[in-house]
Amino acid sequence: MSTTELTWFKSSYSGSQGDSCIEVAVTQQAVHVRDSKDVTRPDFTVGRVGWANFVRYAARG
């Protein structure tokens, strides 16, 4: 699946100014992450289990 076929979304915590934001797209196999300020750059892809571990870790602060 190409990145143009993915449905990208930003966090609800993202500001309206467009700075320091990432976008994610979720598929059955992986989570794709990209810089919302430059969507022409390659995205970073991580497995769903790895993403879940990252989110749990980040939520702990």
PDBQT receptor file of N, H, CA, C and O in Angstrom, charges set to zero:
ATOM      1  N   MET A   1       0.848  -1.183   0.000  1.00  0.00    +0.000 N 
ATOM      2  CA  MET A   1       0.000   0.000   0.000  1.00  0.00    +0.000 C 
ATOM      3  C   MET A   1       0.888   1.238   0.000  1.00  0.00    +0.000 C 
ATOM      4  O   MET A   1       1.789   1.362   0.829  1.00  0.00    +0.000 OA
ATOM      5  N   SER A   2       0.636   2.139  -0.915  1.00  0.00    +0.000 N 
ATOM      6  H   SER A   2      -0.096   2.039  -1.589  1.00  0.00    +0.000 HD
ATOM      7  CA  SER A   2       1.428   3.362  -0.965  1.00  0.00    +0.000 C 
ATOM      8  C   SER A   2       0.915   4.366   0.050  1.00  0.00    +0.000 C 
ATOM      9  O   SER A   2      -0.223   4.272   0.509  1.00  0.00    +0.000 OA
ATOM     10  N   THR A   3       1.757   5.324   0.395  1.00  0.00    +0.000 N 
ATOM     11  H   THR A   3       2.682   5.400   0.022  1.00  0.00    +0.000 HD
ATOM     12  CA  THR A   3       1.364   6.314   1.404  1.00  0.00    +0.000 C 
ATOM     13  C   THR A   3       0.220   7.194   0.927  1.00  0.00    +0.000 C 
ATOM     14  O   THR A   3      -0.487   7.773   1.752  1.00  0.00    +0.000 OA
ATOM     15  N   THR A   4       0.018   7.310  -0.374  1.00  0.00    +0.000 N 
ATOM     16  H   THR A   4       0.593   6.840  -1.044  1.00  0.00    +0.000 HD
ATOM     17  CA  THR A   4      -1.107   8.117  -0.871  1.00  0.00    +0.000 C 
ATOM     18  C   THR A   4      -2.429   7.393  -0.676  1.00  0.00    +0.000 C 
ATOM     19  O   THR A   4      -3.481   8.033  -0.671  1.00  0.00    +0.000 OA
ATOM     20  N   GLU A   5      -2.402   6.082  -0.515  1.00  0.00    +0.000 N 
ATOM     21  H   GLU A   5      -1.547   5.562  -0.518  1.00  0.00    +0.000 HD
ATOM     22  CA  GLU A   5      -3.616   5.301  -0.287  1.00  0.00    +0.000 C 
ATOM     23  C   GLU A   5      -3.997   5.216   1.186  1.00  0.00    +0.000 C 
ATOM     24  O   GLU A   5      -5.089   4.754   1.515  1.00  0.00    +0.000 OA
ATOM     25  N   LEU A   6      -3.122   5.652   2.061  1.00  0.00    +0.000 N 
ATOM     26  H   LEU A   6      -2.234   6.027   1.794  1.00  0.00    +0.000 HD
ATOM     27  CA  LEU A   6      -3.378   5.574   3.496  1.00  0.00    +0.000 C 
ATOM     28  C   LEU A   6      -4.264   6.731   3.956  1.00  0.00    +0.000 C 
ATOM     29  O   LEU A   6      -4.274   7.799   3.343  1.00  0.00    +0.000 OA
ATOM     30  N   THR A   7      -5.001   6.510   5.033  1.00  0.00    +0.000 N 
ATOM     31  H   THR A   7      -4.993   5.643   5.531  1.00  0.00    +0.000 HD
ATOM     32  CA  THR A   7      -5.799   7.561   5.647  1.00  0.00    +0.000 C 
ATOM     33  C   THR A   7      -5.009   8.103   6.832  1.00  0.00    +0.000 C 
ATOM     34  O   THR A   7      -4.867   7.428   7.852  1.00  0.00    +0.000 OA
ATOM     35  N   TRP A   8      -4.497   9.322   6.695  1.00  0.00    +0.000 N 
ATOM     36  H   TRP A   8      -4.612   9.870   5.867  1.00  0.00    +0.000 HD
ATOM     37  CA  TRP A   8      -3.638   9.937   7.698  1.00  0.00    +0.000 C 
ATOM     38  C   TRP A   8      -4.477  10.794   8.643  1.00  0.00    +0.000 C 
ATOM     39  O   TRP A   8      -5.456  11.414   8.227  1.00  0.00    +0.000 OA
ATOM     40  N   PHE A   9      -4.083  10.823   9.927  1.00  0.00    +0.000 N 
ATOM     41  H   PHE A   9      -3.288  10.319  10.265  1.00  0.00    +0.000 HD
ATOM     42  CA  PHE A   9      -4.741  11.723  10.874  1.00  0.00    +0.000 C 
ATOM     43  C   PHE A   9      -3.747  12.243  11.891  1.00  0.00    +0.000 C 
ATOM     44  O   PHE A   9      -2.731  11.609  12.175  1.00  0.00    +0.000 OA
ATOM     45  N   LYS A  10      -4.057  13.411  12.435  1.00  0.00    +0.000 N 
ATOM     46  H   LYS A  10      -4.882  13.926  12.204  1.00  0.00    +0.000 HD
ATOM     47  CA  LYS A  10      -3.228  14.037  13.476  1.00  0.00    +0.000 C 
ATOM     48  C   LYS A  10      -3.875  13.811  14.831  1.00  0.00    +0.000 C 
ATOM     49  O   LYS A  10      -5.078  13.570  14.931  1.00  0.00    +0.000 OA
ATOM     50  N   SER A  11      -3.073  13.890  15.851  1.00  0.00    +0.000 N 
ATOM     51  H   SER A  11      -2.096  14.085  15.770  1.00  0.00    +0.000 HD
ATOM     52  CA  SER A  11      -3.567  13.799  17.218  1.00  0.00    +0.000 C 
ATOM     53  C   SER A  11      -4.508  14.959  17.515  1.00  0.00    +0.000 C 
ATOM     54  O   SER A  11      -4.338  16.060  16.990  1.00  0.00    +0.000 OA
ATOM     55  N   SER A  12      -5.488  14.705  18.351  1.00  0.00    +0.000 N 
ATOM     56  H   SER A  12      -5.625  13.811  18.778  1.00  0.00    +0.000 HD
ATOM     57  CA  SER A  12      -6.385  15.780  18.776  1.00  0.00    +0.000 C 
ATOM     58  C   SER A  12      -5.644  16.798  19.635  1.00  0.00    +0.000 C 
ATOM     59  O   SER A  12      -6.153  17.892  19.876  1.00  0.00    +0.000 OA
ATOM     60  N   TYR A  13      -4.450  16.450  20.097  1.00  0.00    +0.000 N 
ATOM     61  H   TYR A  13      -4.036  15.561  19.901  1.00  0.00    +0.000 HD
ATOM     62  CA  TYR A  13      -3.632  17.371  20.886  1.00  0.00    +0.000 C 
ATOM     63  C   TYR A  13      -2.820  18.325  20.014  1.00  0.00    +0.000 C 
ATOM     64  O   TYR A  13      -2.200  19.256  20.527  1.00  0.00    +0.000 OA
ATOM     65  N   SER A  14      -2.820  18.101  18.702  1.00  0.00    +0.000 N 
ATOM     66  H   SER A  14      -3.324  17.344  18.285  1.00  0.00    +0.000 HD
ATOM     67  CA  SER A  14      -2.069  18.965  17.795  1.00  0.00    +0.000 C 
ATOM     68  C   SER A  14      -2.689  20.355  17.763  1.00  0.00    +0.000 C 
ATOM     69  O   SER A  14      -3.910  20.510  17.762  1.00  0.00    +0.000 OA
ATOM     70  N   GLY A  15      -1.839  21.340  17.738  1.00  0.00    +0.000 N 
ATOM     71  H   GLY A  15      -0.847  21.214  17.739  1.00  0.00    +0.000 HD
ATOM     72  CA  GLY A  15      -2.321  22.710  17.674  1.00  0.00    +0.000 C 
ATOM     73  C   GLY A  15      -2.743  23.089  16.267  1.00  0.00    +0.000 C 
ATOM     74  O   GLY A  15      -2.453  22.370  15.311  1.00  0.00    +0.000 OA
ATOM     75  N   SER A  16      -3.417  24.199  16.141  1.00  0.00    +0.000 N 
ATOM     76  H   SER A  16      -3.652  24.784  16.917  1.00  0.00    +0.000 HD
ATOM     77  CA  SER A  16      -3.875  24.659  14.833  1.00  0.00    +0.000 C 
ATOM     78  C   SER A  16      -2.775  25.406  14.081  1.00  0.00    +0.000 C 
ATOM     79  O   SER A  16      -2.966  25.771  12.920  1.00  0.00    +0.000 OA
ATOM     80  N   GLN A  17      -1.635  25.638  14.716  1.00  0.00    +0.000 N 
ATOM     81  H   GLN A  17      -1.480  25.342  15.659  1.00  0.00    +0.000 HD
ATOM     82  CA  GLN A  17      -0.539  26.382  14.118  1.00  0.00    +0.000 C 
ATOM     83  C   GLN A  17       0.278  25.547  13.129  1.00  0.00    +0.000 C 
ATOM     84  O   GLN A  17       1.034  26.104  12.333  1.00  0.00    +0.000 OA
ATOM     85  N   GLY A  18       0.137  24.216  13.168  1.00  0.00    +0.000 N 
ATOM     86  H   GLY A  18      -0.477  23.763  13.814  1.00  0.00    +0.000 HD
ATOM     87  CA  GLY A  18       0.836  23.353  12.227  1.00  0.00    +0.000 C 
ATOM     88  C   GLY A  18       2.272  23.049  12.595  1.00  0.00    +0.000 C 
ATOM     89  O   GLY A  18       3.018  22.527  11.766  1.00  0.00    +0.000 OA
ATOM     90  N   ASP A  19       2.680  23.360  13.809  1.00  0.00    +0.000 N 
ATOM     91  H   ASP A  19       2.074  23.784  14.482  1.00  0.00    +0.000 HD
ATOM     92  CA  ASP A  19       4.065  23.100  14.202  1.00  0.00    +0.000 C 
ATOM     93  C   ASP A  19       4.165  21.839  15.061  1.00  0.00    +0.000 C 
ATOM     94  O   ASP A  19       3.253  21.510  15.820  1.00  0.00    +0.000 OA
ATOM     95  N   SER A  20       5.277  21.155  14.925  1.00  0.00    +0.000 N 
ATOM     96  H   SER A  20       6.018  21.422  14.309  1.00  0.00    +0.000 HD
ATOM     97  CA  SER A  20       5.596  19.986  15.746  1.00  0.00    +0.000 C 
ATOM     98  C   SER A  20       4.507  18.922  15.743  1.00  0.00    +0.000 C 
ATOM     99  O   SER A  20       4.160  18.395  16.800  1.00  0.00    +0.000 OA
ATOM    100  N   CYS A  21       3.975  18.606  14.598  1.00  0.00    +0.000 N 
ATOM    101  H   CYS A  21       4.256  19.035  13.740  1.00  0.00    +0.000 HD
ATOM    102  CA  CYS A  21       2.916  17.601  14.509  1.00  0.00    +0.000 C 
ATOM    103  C   CYS A  21       3.385  16.401  13.712  1.00  0.00    +0.000 C 
ATOM    104  O   CYS A  21       4.201  16.504  12.796  1.00  0.00    +0.000 OA
ATOM    105  N   ILE A  22       2.846  15.274  14.092  1.00  0.00    +0.000 N 
ATOM    106  H   ILE A  22       2.184  15.190  14.837  1.00  0.00    +0.000 HD
ATOM    107  CA  ILE A  22       3.019  14.080  13.283  1.00  0.00    +0.000 C 
ATOM    108  C   ILE A  22       1.637  13.613  12.863  1.00  0.00    +0.000 C 
ATOM    109  O   ILE A  22       0.628  13.970  13.473  1.00  0.00    +0.000 OA
ATOM    110  N   GLU A  23       1.611  12.813  11.818  1.00  0.00    +0.000 N 
ATOM    111  H   GLU A  23       2.430  12.523  11.323  1.00  0.00    +0.000 HD
ATOM    112  CA  GLU A  23       0.381  12.178  11.381  1.00  0.00    +0.000 C 
ATOM    113  C   GLU A  23       0.613  10.679  11.399  1.00  0.00    +0.000 C 
ATOM    114  O   GLU A  23       1.730  10.217  11.165  1.00  0.00    +0.000 OA
ATOM    115  N   VAL A  24      -0.426   9.924  11.673  1.00  0.00    +0.000 N 
ATOM    116  H   VAL A  24      -1.333  10.299  11.863  1.00  0.00    +0.000 HD
ATOM    117  CA  VAL A  24      -0.323   8.469  11.659  1.00  0.00    +0.000 C 
ATOM    118  C   VAL A  24      -1.404   7.889  10.758  1.00  0.00    +0.000 C 
ATOM    119  O   VAL A  24      -2.470   8.474  10.570  1.00  0.00    +0.000 OA
ATOM    120  N   ALA A  25      -1.099   6.737  10.216  1.00  0.00    +0.000 N 
ATOM    121  H   ALA A  25      -0.233   6.261  10.369  1.00  0.00    +0.000 HD
ATOM    122  CA  ALA A  25      -2.052   5.960   9.427  1.00  0.00    +0.000 C 
ATOM    123  C   ALA A  25      -1.928   4.514   9.893  1.00  0.00    +0.000 C 
ATOM    124  O   ALA A  25      -0.826   3.973   9.974  1.00  0.00    +0.000 OA
ATOM    125  N   VAL A  26      -3.048   3.905  10.194  1.00  0.00    +0.000 N 
ATOM    126  H   VAL A  26      -3.943   4.345  10.128  1.00  0.00    +0.000 HD
ATOM    127  CA  VAL A  26      -3.048   2.555  10.747  1.00  0.00    +0.000 C 
ATOM    128  C   VAL A  26      -3.557   1.568   9.699  1.00  0.00    +0.000 C 
ATOM    129  O   VAL A  26      -4.592   1.784   9.068  1.00  0.00    +0.000 OA
ATOM    130  N   THR A  27      -2.807   0.483   9.531  1.00  0.00    +0.000 N 
ATOM    131  H   THR A  27      -1.967   0.308  10.044  1.00  0.00    +0.000 HD
ATOM    132  CA  THR A  27      -3.241  -0.621   8.679  1.00  0.00    +0.000 C 
ATOM    133  C   THR A  27      -3.292  -1.877   9.536  1.00  0.00    +0.000 C 
ATOM    134  O   THR A  27      -2.944  -1.836  10.716  1.00  0.00    +0.000 OA
ATOM    135  N   GLN A  28      -3.717  -2.978   8.963  1.00  0.00    +0.000 N 
ATOM    136  H   GLN A  28      -3.999  -3.012   8.004  1.00  0.00    +0.000 HD
ATOM    137  CA  GLN A  28      -3.762  -4.220   9.725  1.00  0.00    +0.000 C 
ATOM    138  C   GLN A  28      -2.382  -4.672  10.160  1.00  0.00    +0.000 C 
ATOM    139  O   GLN A  28      -2.235  -5.292  11.213  1.00  0.00    +0.000 OA
ATOM    140  N   GLN A  29      -1.367  -4.367   9.360  1.00  0.00    +0.000 N 
ATOM    141  H   GLN A  29      -1.487  -3.863   8.505  1.00  0.00    +0.000 HD
ATOM    142  CA  GLN A  29      -0.023  -4.849   9.646  1.00  0.00    +0.000 C 
ATOM    143  C   GLN A  29       0.843  -3.871  10.422  1.00  0.00    +0.000 C 
ATOM    144  O   GLN A  29       1.744  -4.294  11.146  1.00  0.00    +0.000 OA
ATOM    145  N   ALA A  30       0.590  -2.562  10.290  1.00  0.00    +0.000 N 
ATOM    146  H   ALA A  30      -0.142  -2.218   9.702  1.00  0.00    +0.000 HD
ATOM    147  CA  ALA A  30       1.544  -1.591  10.835  1.00  0.00    +0.000 C 
ATOM    148  C   ALA A  30       0.901  -0.236  11.096  1.00  0.00    +0.000 C 
ATOM    149  O   ALA A  30      -0.242   0.031  10.723  1.00  0.00    +0.000 OA
ATOM    150  N   VAL A  31       1.688   0.599  11.752  1.00  0.00    +0.000 N 
ATOM    151  H   VAL A  31       2.616   0.382  12.055  1.00  0.00    +0.000 HD
ATOM    152  CA  VAL A  31       1.333   2.001  11.943  1.00  0.00    +0.000 C 
ATOM    153  C   VAL A  31       2.397   2.823  11.217  1.00  0.00    +0.000 C 
ATOM    154  O   VAL A  31       3.593   2.635  11.438  1.00  0.00    +0.000 OA
ATOM    155  N   HIS A  32       1.964   3.717  10.369  1.00  0.00    +0.000 N 
ATOM    156  H   HIS A  32       0.992   3.870  10.190  1.00  0.00    +0.000 HD
ATOM    157  CA  HIS A  32       2.849   4.581   9.590  1.00  0.00    +0.000 C 
ATOM    158  C   HIS A  32       2.848   5.952  10.247  1.00  0.00    +0.000 C 
ATOM    159  O   HIS A  32       1.796   6.460  10.636  1.00  0.00    +0.000 OA
ATOM    160  N   VAL A  33       4.021   6.548  10.369  1.00  0.00    +0.000 N 
ATOM    161  H   VAL A  33       4.875   6.136  10.053  1.00  0.00    +0.000 HD
ATOM    162  CA  VAL A  33       4.169   7.851  11.026  1.00  0.00    +0.000 C 
ATOM    163  C   VAL A  33       4.917   8.782  10.075  1.00  0.00    +0.000 C 
ATOM    164  O   VAL A  33       5.906   8.385   9.459  1.00  0.00    +0.000 OA
ATOM    165  N   ARG A  34       4.438  10.029   9.959  1.00  0.00    +0.000 N 
ATOM    166  H   ARG A  34       3.635  10.351  10.459  1.00  0.00    +0.000 HD
ATOM    167  CA  ARG A  34       5.132  10.994   9.103  1.00  0.00    +0.000 C 
ATOM    168  C   ARG A  34       5.055  12.382   9.721  1.00  0.00    +0.000 C 
ATOM    169  O   ARG A  34       4.226  12.655  10.589  1.00  0.00    +0.000 OA
ATOM    170  N   ASP A  35       5.942  13.248   9.251  1.00  0.00    +0.000 N 
ATOM    171  H   ASP A  35       6.616  13.027   8.546  1.00  0.00    +0.000 HD
ATOM    172  CA  ASP A  35       5.988  14.652   9.661  1.00  0.00    +0.000 C 
ATOM    173  C   ASP A  35       4.907  15.400   8.894  1.00  0.00    +0.000 C 
ATOM    174  O   ASP A  35       4.927  15.416   7.663  1.00  0.00    +0.000 OA
ATOM    175  N   SER A  36       3.976  16.012   9.590  1.00  0.00    +0.000 N 
ATOM    176  H   SER A  36       3.960  15.998  10.590  1.00  0.00    +0.000 HD
ATOM    177  CA  SER A  36       2.864  16.685   8.905  1.00  0.00    +0.000 C 
ATOM    178  C   SER A  36       3.307  17.945   8.172  1.00  0.00    +0.000 C 
ATOM    179  O   SER A  36       2.596  18.439   7.297  1.00  0.00    +0.000 OA
ATOM    180  N   LYS A  37       4.475  18.465   8.525  1.00  0.00    +0.000 N 
ATOM    181  H   LYS A  37       5.053  18.064   9.236  1.00  0.00    +0.000 HD
ATOM    182  CA  LYS A  37       4.967  19.680   7.862  1.00  0.00    +0.000 C 
ATOM    183  C   LYS A  37       5.631  19.370   6.526  1.00  0.00    +0.000 C 
ATOM    184  O   LYS A  37       5.766  20.262   5.688  1.00  0.00    +0.000 OA
ATOM    185  N   ASP A  38       6.048  18.121   6.310  1.00  0.00    +0.000 N 
ATOM    186  H   ASP A  38       5.938  17.397   6.991  1.00  0.00    +0.000 HD
ATOM    187  CA  ASP A  38       6.707  17.739   5.061  1.00  0.00    +0.000 C 
ATOM    188  C   ASP A  38       6.297  16.321   4.699  1.00  0.00    +0.000 C 
ATOM    189  O   ASP A  38       7.034  15.370   4.955  1.00  0.00    +0.000 OA
ATOM    190  N   VAL A  39       5.136  16.184   4.112  1.00  0.00    +0.000 N 
ATOM    191  H   VAL A  39       4.536  16.957   3.904  1.00  0.00    +0.000 HD
ATOM    192  CA  VAL A  39       4.599  14.862   3.800  1.00  0.00    +0.000 C 
ATOM    193  C   VAL A  39       5.286  14.208   2.605  1.00  0.00    +0.000 C 
ATOM    194  O   VAL A  39       4.974  13.067   2.266  1.00  0.00    +0.000 OA
ATOM    195  N   THR A  40       6.213  14.912   1.966  1.00  0.00    +0.000 N 
ATOM    196  H   THR A  40       6.467  15.839   2.242  1.00  0.00    +0.000 HD
ATOM    197  CA  THR A  40       6.955  14.321   0.849  1.00  0.00    +0.000 C 
ATOM    198  C   THR A  40       8.100  13.436   1.326  1.00  0.00    +0.000 C 
ATOM    199  O   THR A  40       8.622  12.620   0.566  1.00  0.00    +0.000 OA
ATOM    200  N   ARG A  41       8.485  13.601   2.582  1.00  0.00    +0.000 N 
ATOM    201  H   ARG A  41       8.061  14.264   3.199  1.00  0.00    +0.000 HD
ATOM    202  CA  ARG A  41       9.556  12.768   3.133  1.00  0.00    +0.000 C 
ATOM    203  C   ARG A  41       9.022  11.367   3.417  1.00  0.00    +0.000 C 
ATOM    204  O   ARG A  41       7.819  11.194   3.615  1.00  0.00    +0.000 OA
ATOM    205  N   PRO A  42       9.896  10.370   3.440  1.00  0.00    +0.000 N 
ATOM    206  CA  PRO A  42       9.441   9.001   3.710  1.00  0.00    +0.000 C 
ATOM    207  C   PRO A  42       8.816   8.881   5.103  1.00  0.00    +0.000 C 
ATOM    208  O   PRO A  42       9.219   9.561   6.047  1.00  0.00    +0.000 OA
ATOM    209  N   ASP A  43       7.829   8.004   5.198  1.00  0.00    +0.000 N 
ATOM    210  H   ASP A  43       7.501   7.452   4.431  1.00  0.00    +0.000 HD
ATOM    211  CA  ASP A  43       7.225   7.766   6.513  1.00  0.00    +0.000 C 
ATOM    212  C   ASP A  43       8.009   6.686   7.244  1.00  0.00    +0.000 C 
ATOM    213  O   ASP A  43       8.778   5.937   6.642  1.00  0.00    +0.000 OA
ATOM    214  N   PHE A  44       7.800   6.624   8.538  1.00  0.00    +0.000 N 
ATOM    215  H   PHE A  44       7.176   7.232   9.027  1.00  0.00    +0.000 HD
ATOM    216  CA  PHE A  44       8.401   5.617   9.409  1.00  0.00    +0.000 C 
ATOM    217  C   PHE A  44       7.301   4.597   9.697  1.00  0.00    +0.000 C 
ATOM    218  O   PHE A  44       6.179   4.970  10.038  1.00  0.00    +0.000 OA
ATOM    219  N   THR A  45       7.617   3.338   9.565  1.00  0.00    +0.000 N 
ATOM    220  H   THR A  45       8.529   3.035   9.288  1.00  0.00    +0.000 HD
ATOM    221  CA  THR A  45       6.622   2.295   9.778  1.00  0.00    +0.000 C 
ATOM    222  C   THR A  45       7.059   1.397  10.932  1.00  0.00    +0.000 C 
ATOM    223  O   THR A  45       8.215   0.983  11.019  1.00  0.00    +0.000 OA
ATOM    224  N   VAL A  46       6.108   1.110  11.812  1.00  0.00    +0.000 N 
ATOM    225  H   VAL A  46       5.169   1.447  11.741  1.00  0.00    +0.000 HD
ATOM    226  CA  VAL A  46       6.380   0.253  12.962  1.00  0.00    +0.000 C 
ATOM    227  C   VAL A  46       5.226  -0.750  13.084  1.00  0.00    +0.000 C 
ATOM    228  O   VAL A  46       4.082  -0.438  12.752  1.00  0.00    +0.000 OA
ATOM    229  N   GLY A  47       5.539  -1.942  13.557  1.00  0.00    +0.000 N 
ATOM    230  H   GLY A  47       6.468  -2.196  13.826  1.00  0.00    +0.000 HD
ATOM    231  CA  GLY A  47       4.501  -2.949  13.764  1.00  0.00    +0.000 C 
ATOM    232  C   GLY A  47       3.508  -2.490  14.821  1.00  0.00    +0.000 C 
ATOM    233  O   GLY A  47       3.824  -1.645  15.658  1.00  0.00    +0.000 OA
ATOM    234  N   ARG A  48       2.325  -3.045  14.777  1.00  0.00    +0.000 N 
ATOM    235  H   ARG A  48       2.068  -3.732  14.097  1.00  0.00    +0.000 HD
ATOM    236  CA  ARG A  48       1.265  -2.629  15.706  1.00  0.00    +0.000 C 
ATOM    237  C   ARG A  48       1.632  -2.908  17.162  1.00  0.00    +0.000 C 
ATOM    238  O   ARG A  48       1.302  -2.111  18.039  1.00  0.00    +0.000 OA
ATOM    239  N   VAL A  49       2.300  -4.012  17.431  1.00  0.00    +0.000 N 
ATOM    240  H   VAL A  49       2.567  -4.660  16.718  1.00  0.00    +0.000 HD
ATOM    241  CA  VAL A  49       2.715  -4.325  18.807  1.00  0.00    +0.000 C 
ATOM    242  C   VAL A  49       3.754  -3.314  19.276  1.00  0.00    +0.000 C 
ATOM    243  O   VAL A  49       3.679  -2.823  20.402  1.00  0.00    +0.000 OA
ATOM    244  N   GLY A  50       4.719  -3.003  18.421  1.00  0.00    +0.000 N 
ATOM    245  H   GLY A  50       4.779  -3.401  17.506  1.00  0.00    +0.000 HD
ATOM    246  CA  GLY A  50       5.731  -2.000  18.771  1.00  0.00    +0.000 C 
ATOM    247  C   GLY A  50       5.110  -0.640  19.031  1.00  0.00    +0.000 C 
ATOM    248  O   GLY A  50       5.520   0.060  19.957  1.00  0.00    +0.000 OA
ATOM    249  N   TRP A  51       4.123  -0.255  18.225  1.00  0.00    +0.000 N 
ATOM    250  H   TRP A  51       3.790  -0.824  17.472  1.00  0.00    +0.000 HD
ATOM    251  CA  TRP A  51       3.435   1.026  18.414  1.00  0.00    +0.000 C 
ATOM    252  C   TRP A  51       2.681   1.032  19.750  1.00  0.00    +0.000 C 
ATOM    253  O   TRP A  51       2.727   2.017  20.486  1.00  0.00    +0.000 OA
ATOM    254  N   ALA A  52       1.997  -0.056  20.054  1.00  0.00    +0.000 N 
ATOM    255  H   ALA A  52       1.960  -0.856  19.455  1.00  0.00    +0.000 HD
ATOM    256  CA  ALA A  52       1.259  -0.144  21.324  1.00  0.00    +0.000 C 
ATOM    257  C   ALA A  52       2.216  -0.014  22.500  1.00  0.00    +0.000 C 
ATOM    258  O   ALA A  52       1.901   0.660  23.480  1.00  0.00    +0.000 OA
ATOM    259  N   ASN A  53       3.378  -0.649  22.415  1.00  0.00    +0.000 N 
ATOM    260  H   ASN A  53       3.634  -1.197  21.618  1.00  0.00    +0.000 HD
ATOM    261  CA  ASN A  53       4.373  -0.528  23.483  1.00  0.00    +0.000 C 
ATOM    262  C   ASN A  53       4.859   0.914  23.619  1.00  0.00    +0.000 C 
ATOM    263  O   ASN A  53       5.007   1.415  24.733  1.00  0.00    +0.000 OA
ATOM    264  N   PHE A  54       5.106   1.580  22.495  1.00  0.00    +0.000 N 
ATOM    265  H   PHE A  54       4.986   1.172  21.590  1.00  0.00    +0.000 HD
ATOM    266  CA  PHE A  54       5.537   2.971  22.519  1.00  0.00    +0.000 C 
ATOM    267  C   PHE A  54       4.483   3.869  23.165  1.00  0.00    +0.000 C 
ATOM    268  O   PHE A  54       4.814   4.708  24.003  1.00  0.00    +0.000 OA
ATOM    269  N   VAL A  55       3.231   3.700  22.785  1.00  0.00    +0.000 N 
ATOM    270  H   VAL A  55       2.962   3.019  22.104  1.00  0.00    +0.000 HD
ATOM    271  CA  VAL A  55       2.144   4.530  23.329  1.00  0.00    +0.000 C 
ATOM    272  C   VAL A  55       2.006   4.312  24.824  1.00  0.00    +0.000 C 
ATOM    273  O   VAL A  55       1.825   5.277  25.567  1.00  0.00    +0.000 OA
ATOM    274  N   ARG A  56       2.088   3.069  25.287  1.00  0.00    +0.000 N 
ATOM    275  H   ARG A  56       2.236   2.285  24.684  1.00  0.00    +0.000 HD
ATOM    276  CA  ARG A  56       2.021   2.794  26.739  1.00  0.00    +0.000 C 
ATOM    277  C   ARG A  56       3.171   3.482  27.460  1.00  0.00    +0.000 C 
ATOM    278  O   ARG A  56       2.977   4.087  28.515  1.00  0.00    +0.000 OA
ATOM    279  N   TYR A  57       4.366   3.389  26.891  1.00  0.00    +0.000 N 
ATOM    280  H   TYR A  57       4.524   2.898  26.034  1.00  0.00    +0.000 HD
ATOM    281  CA  TYR A  57       5.541   4.018  27.489  1.00  0.00    +0.000 C 
ATOM    282  C   TYR A  57       5.368   5.548  27.539  1.00  0.00    +0.000 C 
ATOM    283  O   TYR A  57       5.622   6.171  28.569  1.00  0.00    +0.000 OA
ATOM    284  N   ALA A  58       4.940   6.134  26.435  1.00  0.00    +0.000 N 
ATOM    285  H   ALA A  58       4.733   5.627  25.598  1.00  0.00    +0.000 HD
ATOM    286  CA  ALA A  58       4.772   7.586  26.370  1.00  0.00    +0.000 C 
ATOM    287  C   ALA A  58       3.685   8.076  27.327  1.00  0.00    +0.000 C 
ATOM    288  O   ALA A  58       3.801   9.166  27.888  1.00  0.00    +0.000 OA
ATOM    289  N   ALA A  59       2.648   7.292  27.513  1.00  0.00    +0.000 N 
ATOM    290  H   ALA A  59       2.554   6.407  27.057  1.00  0.00    +0.000 HD
ATOM    291  CA  ALA A  59       1.552   7.680  28.396  1.00  0.00    +0.000 C 
ATOM    292  C   ALA A  59       1.988   7.753  29.856  1.00  0.00    +0.000 C 
ATOM    293  O   ALA A  59       1.386   8.472  30.653  1.00  0.00    +0.000 OA
ATOM    294  N   ARG A  60       3.022   7.019  30.198  1.00  0.00    +0.000 N 
ATOM    295  H   ARG A  60       3.511   6.435  29.550  1.00  0.00    +0.000 HD
ATOM    296  CA  ARG A  60       3.518   7.051  31.584  1.00  0.00    +0.000 C 
ATOM    297  C   ARG A  60       4.244   8.335  31.907  1.00  0.00    +0.000 C 
ATOM    298  O   ARG A  60       4.496   8.641  33.072  1.00  0.00    +0.000 OA
ATOM    299  N   GLY A  61       4.588   9.102  30.851  1.00  0.00    +0.000 N 
ATOM    300  H   GLY A  61       4.384   8.853  29.904  1.00  0.00    +0.000 HD
ATOM    301  CA  GLY A  61       5.230  10.397  31.033  1.00  0.00    +0.000 C 
ATOM    302  C   GLY A  61       6.659  10.284  31.340  1.00  0.00    +0.000 C 
ATOM    303  O   GLY A  61       7.334  11.298  31.521  1.00  0.00    +0.000 OA
TER     304      GLY A  61
